Amino acid sequence: MSEKRRITIIIASVFFGMFLSYLVYKLKRGGAELSNSDITTLATNFVFSIAIIIGVGYIFIWKKKKDL
């Protein structure tokens, strides 16, 4: 699998997961607007998911360079 395809799949899965989380919060509120707390929670989830993906990717690249 090429690097470009792998990155595209990862980005698509993160955004799809965030979209599903948004829908769950909307359903929880009965279709009403999200509160500031809900938006903060969604933003925090997004930031941490990106950080985890970058961290794991960096570890794999580091291991590949060292042939581990």
PQR file of N, CA, C, O and H, with PARSE charges and radii, in Angstrom:
ATOM      1  N   MET A   1       0.853  -1.174   0.000 -0.4000 1.5000
ATOM      2  CA  MET A   1       0.000   0.000   0.000 -0.0000 2.0000
ATOM      3  C   MET A   1       0.899   1.237   0.000  0.5500 1.7000
ATOM      4  O   MET A   1       1.872   1.307   0.750 -0.5500 1.4000
ATOM      5  N   SER A   2       0.568   2.190  -0.832 -0.4000 1.5000
ATOM      6  CA  SER A   2       1.382   3.399  -0.919 -0.0000 2.0000
ATOM      7  C   SER A   2       1.137   4.301   0.292  0.5500 1.7000
ATOM      8  O   SER A   2       0.101   4.219   0.951 -0.5500 1.4000
ATOM      9  H   SER A   2      -0.222   2.133  -1.442  0.4000 1.0000
ATOM     10  N   GLU A   3       2.106   5.152   0.561 -0.4000 1.5000
ATOM     11  CA  GLU A   3       1.990   6.073   1.696 -0.0000 2.0000
ATOM     12  C   GLU A   3       0.816   7.037   1.520  0.5500 1.7000
ATOM     13  O   GLU A   3       0.115   7.346   2.484 -0.5500 1.4000
ATOM     14  H   GLU A   3       2.948   5.219   0.025  0.4000 1.0000
ATOM     15  N   LYS A   4       0.602   7.510   0.298 -0.4000 1.5000
ATOM     16  CA  LYS A   4      -0.483   8.457   0.034 -0.0000 2.0000
ATOM     17  C   LYS A   4      -1.838   7.813   0.322  0.5500 1.7000
ATOM     18  O   LYS A   4      -2.718   8.437   0.915 -0.5500 1.4000
ATOM     19  H   LYS A   4       1.171   7.259  -0.485  0.4000 1.0000
ATOM     20  N   ARG A   5      -1.996   6.559  -0.105 -0.4000 1.5000
ATOM     21  CA  ARG A   5      -3.258   5.860   0.139 -0.0000 2.0000
ATOM     22  C   ARG A   5      -3.455   5.614   1.633  0.5500 1.7000
ATOM     23  O   ARG A   5      -4.561   5.774   2.149 -0.5500 1.4000
ATOM     24  H   ARG A   5      -1.281   6.053  -0.586  0.4000 1.0000
ATOM     25  N   ARG A   6      -2.397   5.228   2.321 -0.4000 1.5000
ATOM     26  CA  ARG A   6      -2.484   4.966   3.761 -0.0000 2.0000
ATOM     27  C   ARG A   6      -2.895   6.233   4.515  0.5500 1.7000
ATOM     28  O   ARG A   6      -3.752   6.178   5.397 -0.5500 1.4000
ATOM     29  H   ARG A   6      -1.498   5.098   1.902  0.4000 1.0000
ATOM     30  N   ILE A   7      -2.293   7.364   4.175 -0.4000 1.5000
ATOM     31  CA  ILE A   7      -2.618   8.631   4.836 -0.0000 2.0000
ATOM     32  C   ILE A   7      -4.055   9.033   4.537  0.5500 1.7000
ATOM     33  O   ILE A   7      -4.761   9.526   5.418 -0.5500 1.4000
ATOM     34  H   ILE A   7      -1.597   7.408   3.458  0.4000 1.0000
ATOM     35  N   THR A   8      -4.493   8.825   3.296 -0.4000 1.5000
ATOM     36  CA  THR A   8      -5.870   9.152   2.927 -0.0000 2.0000
ATOM     37  C   THR A   8      -6.867   8.326   3.726  0.5500 1.7000
ATOM     38  O   THR A   8      -7.877   8.854   4.190 -0.5500 1.4000
ATOM     39  H   THR A   8      -3.920   8.425   2.580  0.4000 1.0000
ATOM     40  N   ILE A   9      -6.594   7.036   3.890 -0.4000 1.5000
ATOM     41  CA  ILE A   9      -7.488   6.161   4.662 -0.0000 2.0000
ATOM     42  C   ILE A   9      -7.535   6.592   6.120  0.5500 1.7000
ATOM     43  O   ILE A   9      -8.608   6.608   6.722 -0.5500 1.4000
ATOM     44  H   ILE A   9      -5.774   6.607   3.513  0.4000 1.0000
ATOM     45  N   ILE A  10      -6.395   6.941   6.696 -0.4000 1.5000
ATOM     46  CA  ILE A  10      -6.354   7.368   8.101 -0.0000 2.0000
ATOM     47  C   ILE A  10      -7.124   8.661   8.296  0.5500 1.7000
ATOM     48  O   ILE A  10      -7.908   8.782   9.238 -0.5500 1.4000
ATOM     49  H   ILE A  10      -5.523   6.929   6.207  0.4000 1.0000
ATOM     50  N   ILE A  11      -6.907   9.628   7.413 -0.4000 1.5000
ATOM     51  CA  ILE A  11      -7.608  10.911   7.529 -0.0000 2.0000
ATOM     52  C   ILE A  11      -9.110  10.712   7.371  0.5500 1.7000
ATOM     53  O   ILE A  11      -9.896  11.297   8.116 -0.5500 1.4000
ATOM     54  H   ILE A  11      -6.270   9.529   6.648  0.4000 1.0000
ATOM     55  N   ALA A  12      -9.511   9.893   6.409 -0.4000 1.5000
ATOM     56  CA  ALA A  12     -10.941   9.636   6.194 -0.0000 2.0000
ATOM     57  C   ALA A  12     -11.564   8.950   7.406  0.5500 1.7000
ATOM     58  O   ALA A  12     -12.688   9.274   7.788 -0.5500 1.4000
ATOM     59  H   ALA A  12      -8.873   9.417   5.804  0.4000 1.0000
ATOM     60  N   SER A  13     -10.849   8.008   8.012 -0.4000 1.5000
ATOM     61  CA  SER A  13     -11.411   7.316   9.170 -0.0000 2.0000
ATOM     62  C   SER A  13     -11.548   8.245  10.380  0.5500 1.7000
ATOM     63  O   SER A  13     -12.517   8.144  11.133 -0.5500 1.4000
ATOM     64  H   SER A  13      -9.936   7.744   7.701  0.4000 1.0000
ATOM     65  N   VAL A  14     -10.582   9.150  10.565 -0.4000 1.5000
ATOM     66  CA  VAL A  14     -10.679  10.100  11.679 -0.0000 2.0000
ATOM     67  C   VAL A  14     -11.875  11.033  11.484  0.5500 1.7000
ATOM     68  O   VAL A  14     -12.644  11.267  12.417 -0.5500 1.4000
ATOM     69  H   VAL A  14      -9.795   9.233   9.953  0.4000 1.0000
ATOM     70  N   PHE A  15     -12.028  11.564  10.267 -0.4000 1.5000
ATOM     71  CA  PHE A  15     -13.147  12.475  10.025 -0.0000 2.0000
ATOM     72  C   PHE A  15     -14.492  11.741  10.072  0.5500 1.7000
ATOM     73  O   PHE A  15     -15.484  12.316  10.520 -0.5500 1.4000
ATOM     74  H   PHE A  15     -11.404  11.374   9.510  0.4000 1.0000
ATOM     75  N   PHE A  16     -14.544  10.493   9.623 -0.4000 1.5000
ATOM     76  CA  PHE A  16     -15.776   9.718   9.709 -0.0000 2.0000
ATOM     77  C   PHE A  16     -16.138   9.456  11.172  0.5500 1.7000
ATOM     78  O   PHE A  16     -17.303   9.541  11.558 -0.5500 1.4000
ATOM     79  H   PHE A  16     -13.738  10.025   9.259  0.4000 1.0000
ATOM     80  N   GLY A  17     -15.127   9.138  11.974 -0.4000 1.5000
ATOM     81  CA  GLY A  17     -15.363   8.936  13.406 -0.0000 2.0000
ATOM     82  C   GLY A  17     -15.841  10.196  14.094  0.5500 1.7000
ATOM     83  O   GLY A  17     -16.719  10.144  14.955 -0.5500 1.4000
ATOM     84  H   GLY A  17     -14.180   9.069  11.660  0.4000 1.0000
ATOM     85  N   MET A  18     -15.266  11.333  13.718 -0.4000 1.5000
ATOM     86  CA  MET A  18     -15.707  12.603  14.302 -0.0000 2.0000
ATOM     87  C   MET A  18     -17.135  12.929  13.880  0.5500 1.7000
ATOM     88  O   MET A  18     -17.919  13.447  14.674 -0.5500 1.4000
ATOM     89  H   MET A  18     -14.553  11.375  13.018  0.4000 1.0000
ATOM     90  N   PHE A  19     -17.468  12.626  12.633 -0.4000 1.5000
ATOM     91  CA  PHE A  19     -18.834  12.860  12.157 -0.0000 2.0000
ATOM     92  C   PHE A  19     -19.825  11.990  12.932  0.5500 1.7000
ATOM     93  O   PHE A  19     -20.898  12.460  13.311 -0.5500 1.4000
ATOM     94  H   PHE A  19     -16.831  12.204  11.988  0.4000 1.0000
ATOM     95  N   LEU A  20     -19.470  10.724  13.167 -0.4000 1.5000
ATOM     96  CA  LEU A  20     -20.344   9.853  13.956 -0.0000 2.0000
ATOM     97  C   LEU A  20     -20.492  10.360  15.389  0.5500 1.7000
ATOM     98  O   LEU A  20     -21.583  10.311  15.957 -0.5500 1.4000
ATOM     99  H   LEU A  20     -18.598  10.343  12.859  0.4000 1.0000
ATOM    100  N   SER A  21     -19.396  10.846  15.971 -0.4000 1.5000
ATOM    101  CA  SER A  21     -19.479  11.414  17.324 -0.0000 2.0000
ATOM    102  C   SER A  21     -20.398  12.622  17.352  0.5500 1.7000
ATOM    103  O   SER A  21     -21.188  12.789  18.281 -0.5500 1.4000
ATOM    104  H   SER A  21     -18.510  10.885  15.510  0.4000 1.0000
ATOM    105  N   TYR A  22     -20.293  13.466  16.329 -0.4000 1.5000
ATOM    106  CA  TYR A  22     -21.166  14.641  16.229 -0.0000 2.0000
ATOM    107  C   TYR A  22     -22.636  14.211  16.157  0.5500 1.7000
ATOM    108  O   TYR A  22     -23.491  14.795  16.823 -0.5500 1.4000
ATOM    109  H   TYR A  22     -19.651  13.331  15.575  0.4000 1.0000
ATOM    110  N   LEU A  23     -22.920  13.194  15.352 -0.4000 1.5000
ATOM    111  CA  LEU A  23     -24.300  12.709  15.246 -0.0000 2.0000
ATOM    112  C   LEU A  23     -24.816  12.148  16.565  0.5500 1.7000
ATOM    113  O   LEU A  23     -25.980  12.346  16.913 -0.5500 1.4000
ATOM    114  H   LEU A  23     -22.226  12.719  14.812  0.4000 1.0000
ATOM    115  N   VAL A  24     -23.958  11.454  17.293 -0.4000 1.5000
ATOM    116  CA  VAL A  24     -24.365  10.913  18.592 -0.0000 2.0000
ATOM    117  C   VAL A  24     -24.713  12.045  19.556  0.5500 1.7000
ATOM    118  O   VAL A  24     -25.713  11.977  20.271 -0.5500 1.4000
ATOM    119  H   VAL A  24     -23.012  11.294  17.010  0.4000 1.0000
ATOM    120  N   TYR A  25     -23.881  13.087  19.569 -0.4000 1.5000
ATOM    121  CA  TYR A  25     -24.170  14.231  20.437 -0.0000 2.0000
ATOM    122  C   TYR A  25     -25.465  14.933  20.014  0.5500 1.7000
ATOM    123  O   TYR A  25     -26.244  15.371  20.861 -0.5500 1.4000
ATOM    124  H   TYR A  25     -23.069  13.142  18.988  0.4000 1.0000
ATOM    125  N   LYS A  26     -25.689  15.038  18.704 -0.4000 1.5000
ATOM    126  CA  LYS A  26     -26.938  15.651  18.224 -0.0000 2.0000
ATOM    127  C   LYS A  26     -28.145  14.813  18.640  0.5500 1.7000
ATOM    128  O   LYS A  26     -29.165  15.361  19.059 -0.5500 1.4000
ATOM    129  H   LYS A  26     -25.057  14.683  18.016  0.4000 1.0000
ATOM    130  N   LEU A  27     -28.035  13.491  18.528 -0.4000 1.5000
ATOM    131  CA  LEU A  27     -29.136  12.616  18.939 -0.0000 2.0000
ATOM    132  C   LEU A  27     -29.377  12.702  20.442  0.5500 1.7000
ATOM    133  O   LEU A  27     -30.518  12.680  20.903 -0.5500 1.4000
ATOM    134  H   LEU A  27     -27.207  13.047  18.187  0.4000 1.0000
ATOM    135  N   LYS A  28     -28.287  12.801  21.197 -0.4000 1.5000
ATOM    136  CA  LYS A  28     -28.404  12.912  22.653 -0.0000 2.0000
ATOM    137  C   LYS A  28     -29.166  14.178  23.046  0.5500 1.7000
ATOM    138  O   LYS A  28     -29.918  14.183  24.021 -0.5500 1.4000
ATOM    139  H   LYS A  28     -27.360  12.819  20.822  0.4000 1.0000
ATOM    140  N   ARG A  29     -28.965  15.239  22.286 -0.4000 1.5000
ATOM    141  CA  ARG A  29     -29.632  16.513  22.558 -0.0000 2.0000
ATOM    142  C   ARG A  29     -30.991  16.617  21.884  0.5500 1.7000
ATOM    143  O   ARG A  29     -31.669  17.634  22.028 -0.5500 1.4000
ATOM    144  H   ARG A  29     -28.354  15.235  21.494  0.4000 1.0000
ATOM    145  N   GLY A  30     -31.400  15.599  21.157 -0.4000 1.5000
ATOM    146  CA  GLY A  30     -32.694  15.636  20.486 -0.0000 2.0000
ATOM    147  C   GLY A  30     -32.706  16.543  19.268  0.5500 1.7000
ATOM    148  O   GLY A  30     -33.753  17.077  18.901 -0.5500 1.4000
ATOM    149  H   GLY A  30     -30.849  14.773  21.040  0.4000 1.0000
ATOM    150  N   GLY A  31     -31.548  16.722  18.638 -0.4000 1.5000
ATOM    151  CA  GLY A  31     -31.460  17.556  17.447 -0.0000 2.0000
ATOM    152  C   GLY A  31     -31.198  19.025  17.738  0.5500 1.7000
ATOM    153  O   GLY A  31     -31.075  19.827  16.813 -0.5500 1.4000
ATOM    154  H   GLY A  31     -30.698  16.289  18.936  0.4000 1.0000
ATOM    155  N   ALA A  32     -31.112  19.381  19.002 -0.4000 1.5000
ATOM    156  CA  ALA A  32     -30.864  20.788  19.366 -0.0000 2.0000
ATOM    157  C   ALA A  32     -29.387  21.134  19.160  0.5500 1.7000
ATOM    158  O   ALA A  32     -28.556  20.269  18.884 -0.5500 1.4000
ATOM    159  H   ALA A  32     -31.212  18.729  19.753  0.4000 1.0000
ATOM    160  N   GLU A  33     -29.097  22.404  19.302 -0.4000 1.5000
ATOM    161  CA  GLU A  33     -27.711  22.864  19.168 -0.0000 2.0000
ATOM    162  C   GLU A  33     -26.848  22.240  20.263  0.5500 1.7000
ATOM    163  O   GLU A  33     -27.322  21.967  21.365 -0.5500 1.4000
ATOM    164  H   GLU A  33     -29.772  23.106  19.526  0.4000 1.0000
ATOM    165  N   LEU A  34     -25.572  22.018  19.940 -0.4000 1.5000
ATOM    166  CA  LEU A  34     -24.649  21.467  20.920 -0.0000 2.0000
ATOM    167  C   LEU A  34     -24.231  22.551  21.905  0.5500 1.7000
ATOM    168  O   LEU A  34     -24.101  23.723  21.552 -0.5500 1.4000
ATOM    169  H   LEU A  34     -25.186  22.240  19.044  0.4000 1.0000
ATOM    170  N   SER A  35     -24.025  22.132  23.140 -0.4000 1.5000
ATOM    171  CA  SER A  35     -23.565  23.088  24.153 -0.0000 2.0000
ATOM    172  C   SER A  35     -22.058  23.304  23.991  0.5500 1.7000
ATOM    173  O   SER A  35     -21.388  22.575  23.260 -0.5500 1.4000
ATOM    174  H   SER A  35     -24.131  21.180  23.427  0.4000 1.0000
ATOM    175  N   ASN A  36     -21.553  24.298  24.672 -0.4000 1.5000
ATOM    176  CA  ASN A  36     -20.112  24.560  24.636 -0.0000 2.0000
ATOM    177  C   ASN A  36     -19.320  23.380  25.181  0.5500 1.7000
ATOM    178  O   ASN A  36     -18.222  23.089  24.708 -0.5500 1.4000
ATOM    179  H   ASN A  36     -22.097  24.890  25.265  0.4000 1.0000
ATOM    180  N   SER A  37     -19.881  22.705  26.174 -0.4000 1.5000
ATOM    181  CA  SER A  37     -19.231  21.528  26.734 -0.0000 2.0000
ATOM    182  C   SER A  37     -19.126  20.404  25.700  0.5500 1.7000
ATOM    183  O   SER A  37     -18.095  19.740  25.603 -0.5500 1.4000
ATOM    184  H   SER A  37     -20.774  22.942  26.557  0.4000 1.0000
ATOM    185  N   ASP A  38     -20.195  20.196  24.931 -0.4000 1.5000
ATOM    186  CA  ASP A  38     -20.174  19.162  23.888 -0.0000 2.0000
ATOM    187  C   ASP A  38     -19.145  19.477  22.811  0.5500 1.7000
ATOM    188  O   ASP A  38     -18.416  18.593  22.360 -0.5500 1.4000
ATOM    189  H   ASP A  38     -21.033  20.735  25.010  0.4000 1.0000
ATOM    190  N   ILE A  39     -19.091  20.732  22.404 -0.4000 1.5000
ATOM    191  CA  ILE A  39     -18.135  21.146  21.373 -0.0000 2.0000
ATOM    192  C   ILE A  39     -16.708  20.988  21.884  0.5500 1.7000
ATOM    193  O   ILE A  39     -15.827  20.555  21.140 -0.5500 1.4000
ATOM    194  H   ILE A  39     -19.683  21.450  22.770  0.4000 1.0000
ATOM    195  N   THR A  40     -16.474  21.334  23.141 -0.4000 1.5000
ATOM    196  CA  THR A  40     -15.148  21.177  23.735 -0.0000 2.0000
ATOM    197  C   THR A  40     -14.753  19.706  23.790  0.5500 1.7000
ATOM    198  O   THR A  40     -13.607  19.359  23.505 -0.5500 1.4000
ATOM    199  H   THR A  40     -17.190  21.685  23.745  0.4000 1.0000
ATOM    200  N   THR A  41     -15.689  18.846  24.155 -0.4000 1.5000
ATOM    201  CA  THR A  41     -15.413  17.412  24.207 -0.0000 2.0000
ATOM    202  C   THR A  41     -15.081  16.866  22.824  0.5500 1.7000
ATOM    203  O   THR A  41     -14.136  16.091  22.679 -0.5500 1.4000
ATOM    204  H   THR A  41     -16.620  19.128  24.387  0.4000 1.0000
ATOM    205  N   LEU A  42     -15.842  17.256  21.812 -0.4000 1.5000
ATOM    206  CA  LEU A  42     -15.562  16.810  20.447 -0.0000 2.0000
ATOM    207  C   LEU A  42     -14.204  17.308  19.968  0.5500 1.7000
ATOM    208  O   LEU A  42     -13.458  16.559  19.336 -0.5500 1.4000
ATOM    209  H   LEU A  42     -16.609  17.886  21.930  0.4000 1.0000
ATOM    210  N   ALA A  43     -13.878  18.551  20.261 -0.4000 1.5000
ATOM    211  CA  ALA A  43     -12.583  19.107  19.850 -0.0000 2.0000
ATOM    212  C   ALA A  43     -11.433  18.389  20.557  0.5500 1.7000
ATOM    213  O   ALA A  43     -10.402  18.110  19.945 -0.5500 1.4000
ATOM    214  H   ALA A  43     -14.484  19.159  20.775  0.4000 1.0000
ATOM    215  N   THR A  44     -11.609  18.095  21.831 -0.4000 1.5000
ATOM    216  CA  THR A  44     -10.582  17.375  22.582 -0.0000 2.0000
ATOM    217  C   THR A  44     -10.382  15.974  22.014  0.5500 1.7000
ATOM    218  O   THR A  44      -9.248  15.523  21.857 -0.5500 1.4000
ATOM    219  H   THR A  44     -12.447  18.322  22.329  0.4000 1.0000
ATOM    220  N   ASN A  45     -11.475  15.286  21.706 -0.4000 1.5000
ATOM    221  CA  ASN A  45     -11.374  13.959  21.101 -0.0000 2.0000
ATOM    222  C   ASN A  45     -10.631  14.021  19.773  0.5500 1.7000
ATOM    223  O   ASN A  45      -9.806  13.154  19.483 -0.5500 1.4000
ATOM    224  H   ASN A  45     -12.397  15.653  21.834  0.4000 1.0000
ATOM    225  N   PHE A  46     -10.912  15.032  18.969 -0.4000 1.5000
ATOM    226  CA  PHE A  46     -10.253  15.184  17.675 -0.0000 2.0000
ATOM    227  C   PHE A  46      -8.753  15.420  17.845  0.5500 1.7000
ATOM    228  O   PHE A  46      -7.942  14.799  17.159 -0.5500 1.4000
ATOM    229  H   PHE A  46     -11.582  15.737  19.205  0.4000 1.0000
ATOM    230  N   VAL A  47      -8.389  16.312  18.754 -0.4000 1.5000
ATOM    231  CA  VAL A  47      -6.978  16.634  18.970 -0.0000 2.0000
ATOM    232  C   VAL A  47      -6.221  15.407  19.475  0.5500 1.7000
ATOM    233  O   VAL A  47      -5.121  15.119  19.002 -0.5500 1.4000
ATOM    234  H   VAL A  47      -9.048  16.817  19.312  0.4000 1.0000
ATOM    235  N   PHE A  48      -6.798  14.689  20.424 -0.4000 1.5000
ATOM    236  CA  PHE A  48      -6.110  13.513  20.945 -0.0000 2.0000
ATOM    237  C   PHE A  48      -6.024  12.397  19.907  0.5500 1.7000
ATOM    238  O   PHE A  48      -5.026  11.677  19.868 -0.5500 1.4000
ATOM    239  H   PHE A  48      -7.691  14.923  20.808  0.4000 1.0000
ATOM    240  N   SER A  49      -7.035  12.238  19.077 -0.4000 1.5000
ATOM    241  CA  SER A  49      -6.960  11.195  18.042 -0.0000 2.0000
ATOM    242  C   SER A  49      -5.867  11.529  17.029  0.5500 1.7000
ATOM    243  O   SER A  49      -5.136  10.638  16.598 -0.5500 1.4000
ATOM    244  H   SER A  49      -7.845  12.823  19.110  0.4000 1.0000
ATOM    245  N   ILE A  50      -5.746  12.793  16.646 -0.4000 1.5000
ATOM    246  CA  ILE A  50      -4.674  13.197  15.739 -0.0000 2.0000
ATOM    247  C   ILE A  50      -3.316  12.994  16.406  0.5500 1.7000
ATOM    248  O   ILE A  50      -2.382  12.513  15.765 -0.5500 1.4000
ATOM    249  H   ILE A  50      -6.340  13.517  16.996  0.4000 1.0000
ATOM    250  N   ALA A  51      -3.196  13.354  17.682 -0.4000 1.5000
ATOM    251  CA  ALA A  51      -1.925  13.193  18.398 -0.0000 2.0000
ATOM    252  C   ALA A  51      -1.528  11.717  18.489  0.5500 1.7000
ATOM    253  O   ALA A  51      -0.355  11.383  18.323 -0.5500 1.4000
ATOM    254  H   ALA A  51      -3.955  13.744  18.203  0.4000 1.0000
ATOM    255  N   ILE A  52      -2.481  10.846  18.747 -0.4000 1.5000
ATOM    256  CA  ILE A  52      -2.189   9.419  18.835 -0.0000 2.0000
ATOM    257  C   ILE A  52      -1.751   8.885  17.475  0.5500 1.7000
ATOM    258  O   ILE A  52      -0.798   8.111  17.392 -0.5500 1.4000
ATOM    259  H   ILE A  52      -3.434  11.118  18.882  0.4000 1.0000
ATOM    260  N   ILE A  53      -2.434   9.287  16.416 -0.4000 1.5000
ATOM    261  CA  ILE A  53      -2.078   8.824  15.078 -0.0000 2.0000
ATOM    262  C   ILE A  53      -0.674   9.294  14.702  0.5500 1.7000
ATOM    263  O   ILE A  53       0.114   8.520  14.160 -0.5500 1.4000
ATOM    264  H   ILE A  53      -3.209   9.916  16.483  0.4000 1.0000
ATOM    265  N   ILE A  54      -0.361  10.547  14.983 -0.4000 1.5000
ATOM    266  CA  ILE A  54       0.976  11.066  14.674 -0.0000 2.0000
ATOM    267  C   ILE A  54       2.032  10.343  15.515  0.5500 1.7000
ATOM    268  O   ILE A  54       3.099   9.996  15.007 -0.5500 1.4000
ATOM    269  H   ILE A  54      -1.002  11.176  15.424  0.4000 1.0000
ATOM    270  N   GLY A  55       1.740  10.120  16.780 -0.4000 1.5000
ATOM    271  CA  GLY A  55       2.691   9.427  17.652 -0.0000 2.0000
ATOM    272  C   GLY A  55       2.962   8.003  17.207  0.5500 1.7000
ATOM    273  O   GLY A  55       4.118   7.584  17.140 -0.5500 1.4000
ATOM    274  H   GLY A  55       0.874  10.401  17.192  0.4000 1.0000
ATOM    275  N   VAL A  56       1.922   7.261  16.905 -0.4000 1.5000
ATOM    276  CA  VAL A  56       2.089   5.876  16.458 -0.0000 2.0000
ATOM    277  C   VAL A  56       2.797   5.841  15.105  0.5500 1.7000
ATOM    278  O   VAL A  56       3.662   4.995  14.879 -0.5500 1.4000
ATOM    279  H   VAL A  56       0.983   7.601  16.959  0.4000 1.0000
ATOM    280  N   GLY A  57       2.436   6.751  14.214 -0.4000 1.5000
ATOM    281  CA  GLY A  57       3.104   6.821  12.924 -0.0000 2.0000
ATOM    282  C   GLY A  57       4.587   7.119  13.068  0.5500 1.7000
ATOM    283  O   GLY A  57       5.415   6.525  12.377 -0.5500 1.4000
ATOM    284  H   GLY A  57       1.734   7.438  14.398  0.4000 1.0000
ATOM    285  N   TYR A  58       4.919   8.031  13.958 -0.4000 1.5000
ATOM    286  CA  TYR A  58       6.323   8.372  14.194 -0.0000 2.0000
ATOM    287  C   TYR A  58       7.087   7.169  14.736  0.5500 1.7000
ATOM    288  O   TYR A  58       8.223   6.923  14.331 -0.5500 1.4000
ATOM    289  H   TYR A  58       4.246   8.513  14.519  0.4000 1.0000
ATOM    290  N   ILE A  59       6.475   6.420  15.642 -0.4000 1.5000
ATOM    291  CA  ILE A  59       7.126   5.228  16.201 -0.0000 2.0000
ATOM    292  C   ILE A  59       7.385   4.202  15.099  0.5500 1.7000
ATOM    293  O   ILE A  59       8.465   3.613  15.046 -0.5500 1.4000
ATOM    294  H   ILE A  59       5.552   6.620  15.971  0.4000 1.0000
ATOM    295  N   PHE A  60       6.409   3.983  14.220 -0.4000 1.5000
ATOM    296  CA  PHE A  60       6.598   3.027  13.137 -0.0000 2.0000
ATOM    297  C   PHE A  60       7.690   3.487  12.172  0.5500 1.7000
ATOM    298  O   PHE A  60       8.487   2.669  11.711 -0.5500 1.4000
ATOM    299  H   PHE A  60       5.532   4.462  14.263  0.4000 1.0000
ATOM    300  N   ILE A  61       7.736   4.776  11.861 -0.4000 1.5000
ATOM    301  CA  ILE A  61       8.782   5.296  10.973 -0.0000 2.0000
ATOM    302  C   ILE A  61      10.150   5.153  11.638  0.5500 1.7000
ATOM    303  O   ILE A  61      11.126   4.790  10.983 -0.5500 1.4000
ATOM    304  H   ILE A  61       7.088   5.440  12.235  0.4000 1.0000
ATOM    305  N   TRP A  62      10.219   5.437  12.932 -0.4000 1.5000
ATOM    306  CA  TRP A  62      11.472   5.324  13.668 -0.0000 2.0000
ATOM    307  C   TRP A  62      11.955   3.873  13.681  0.5500 1.7000
ATOM    308  O   TRP A  62      13.144   3.614  13.494 -0.5500 1.4000
ATOM    309  H   TRP A  62       9.426   5.732  13.465  0.4000 1.0000
ATOM    310  N   LYS A  63      11.030   2.920  13.904 -0.4000 1.5000
ATOM    311  CA  LYS A  63      11.398   1.511  13.904 -0.0000 2.0000
ATOM    312  C   LYS A  63      11.830   1.061  12.515  0.5500 1.7000
ATOM    313  O   LYS A  63      12.756   0.262  12.379 -0.5500 1.4000
ATOM    314  H   LYS A  63      10.065   3.130  14.056  0.4000 1.0000
ATOM    315  N   LYS A  64      11.166   1.569  11.486 -0.4000 1.5000
ATOM    316  CA  LYS A  64      11.522   1.181  10.116 -0.0000 2.0000
ATOM    317  C   LYS A  64      12.925   1.670   9.764  0.5500 1.7000
ATOM    318  O   LYS A  64      13.677   0.960   9.095 -0.5500 1.4000
ATOM    319  H   LYS A  64      10.414   2.219  11.595  0.4000 1.0000
ATOM    320  N   LYS A  65      13.282   2.873  10.207 -0.4000 1.5000
ATOM    321  CA  LYS A  65      14.617   3.408   9.927 -0.0000 2.0000
ATOM    322  C   LYS A  65      15.705   2.615  10.647  0.5500 1.7000
ATOM    323  O   LYS A  65      16.821   2.490  10.143 -0.5500 1.4000
ATOM    324  H   LYS A  65      12.672   3.449  10.750  0.4000 1.0000
ATOM    325  N   LYS A  66      15.385   2.085  11.812 -0.4000 1.5000
ATOM    326  CA  LYS A  66      16.369   1.333  12.572 -0.0000 2.0000
ATOM    327  C   LYS A  66      16.286  -0.162  12.297  0.5500 1.7000
ATOM    328  O   LYS A  66      17.025  -0.942  12.899 -0.5500 1.4000
ATOM    329  H   LYS A  66      14.479   2.186  12.221  0.4000 1.0000
ATOM    330  N   ASP A  67      15.399  -0.573  11.396 -0.4000 1.5000
ATOM    331  CA  ASP A  67      15.199  -1.989  11.045 -0.0000 2.0000
ATOM    332  C   ASP A  67      14.887  -2.852  12.266  0.5500 1.7000
ATOM    333  O   ASP A  67      15.471  -3.921  12.445 -0.5500 1.4000
ATOM    334  H   ASP A  67      14.799   0.060  10.907  0.4000 1.0000
ATOM    335  N   LEU A  68      13.962  -2.380  13.105 -0.4000 1.5000
ATOM    336  CA  LEU A  68      13.571  -3.151  14.293 -0.0000 2.0000
ATOM    337  C   LEU A  68      12.395  -4.027  14.000  0.5500 1.7000
ATOM    338  O   LEU A  68      11.927  -4.748  14.882 -0.5500 1.4000
ATOM    339  H   LEU A  68      13.488  -1.512  12.959  0.4000 1.0000
TER
END
